């Protein structure tokens, strides 16, 4: 075996072909990024609801009125979050089908 073949300088018949798996790797990377973004979005949702609802509603500890306020605030926040998420997903899908992404 010549030294040139060790460093890739041998004839093309001596080289082994590595199958093209970049498509599979690319798809797995996209899926992993999507999962990480979903986790980040869920974390952001929890943080924002904590900031907005609990700080607004929990004015005094053990007040029976706090529970209804928190429930209503969380329901409104989740409804808004779902509306924005659906619009965002629709826009992304529209952009990907039109070739903008």
N, C-alpha and C positions, 0 to 999 in steps of 0.2 A: 504494500500500500504506500503510495507516494504521499509526501507531506502536503502537497497541494490538495489532495482529496480530503484530508482532514479539515482543512480550512475552507472547503467549498470550491476549490479550484480544479477539481477533477472533471472528467467528461460528464455530460448530462446523463449518460447511461448508468454511471456510478451513483448518482444521487437518487435518494428515495423521495417520492412525491408525498407531500403532506396534504391530506384532503382539505379542501376549502370549507372551513367550518365557521367562517366569520359571520355568516347569516344567522346561525344558531347562537353564537356568542352575542351578537348584536341584539337579538330578540330577548335573550336571557337578561342582558344588561338593561334593556328597556323595561322589562317586567320588574326587575329589582328596583329600578329608579321609581317606577310607579308605586310599588309597595312602600318605599321609603317616603314618598310624597304623601301617600294616604295616611301613614303614621304621623307625619309632621302636621298634616291638616287636622287629624283627630286631636292631637295634642294642643294645637292652636285653639280648636273649638272648646276644649275643656278649660284652657287658660282664660279665654275670653268670657265664657259663661261665668266662671268664678269671679272675674273682675267685675263684670257688668251686673250680674244678678245678685250674687251673694253680698257684695258691698252695698248695693242699692237696697236690698230687702232686709238684711240682718242688722237692723238699727239697734235692737236691744236683745240680749240673749234670752232664750226660752219664752219668747213672745209667740202666742198662738197665731197671730196674724202673719208672721214671717213665712209660714209654710205655704199659704196661698199665693203670696207675692212671688216666692221662689218658683213655684209650679208654673204660674202664668208667665213669668219672665223666661224660664227655660223653654216653655212651649213656643213662645214668640221667637226666641232666638233660634231654636231648631227649625222652625218653619222658614225663617229668613235664610238660614244657612242652606237648607235644602233647595230653596228657590234659586239662590245664587249659584249653587253647585250644578244644578241642572242646566242653567243658562250657560255656565262656563263649559260644561261637557259638550253641550250642543254646538257651541262656537268652535271648540277644538275639533270636533268631528267634521263640521262644515269646512274648516280650514284644511284638514287633512284630505278630505275628498276632492277639494278644489286644487290641491297641490301646493298650497301656500306654506306648508310645513315641511 
